[in-house]
């Protein structure tokens, strides 16, 4: 009924959760209006994922891409770390652009570091 608005509840594949248990701390949804709004803000039709507080909305079919999932999880952390995060995020996006927004840079680095740390050492 409201899936077009709020998406549908989903879960991360067990193998991905086993490799990155911290992903279990967020709520995950597929689809919904938030993805389109995020896209419109970037001049796109939609985005692959967007985070609002403790909920991460995913477009299909991205649920098995750990780097994207971890990137979005970092935004959950940012929401929890700073009550003014949504305003600061918007301000930095306007000032520095999406790609150079310090919160996006931090999320990309966090995700890369976690993926690299999970790689087997030889």
Buried (B, 14 or more C-beta within 10 A) or exposed (E): EEEEEBBEEBEBEEEBBEEBEBBEEBEBBBBBBBBBBBBEEEEEEBBBBBBBEEBBBBBEEEBEBBBBBBBBBBBBBBBEEEEEBEEBBEEBBEEBEEEEBBBBEBBBEBBEEBBEEEEEEE
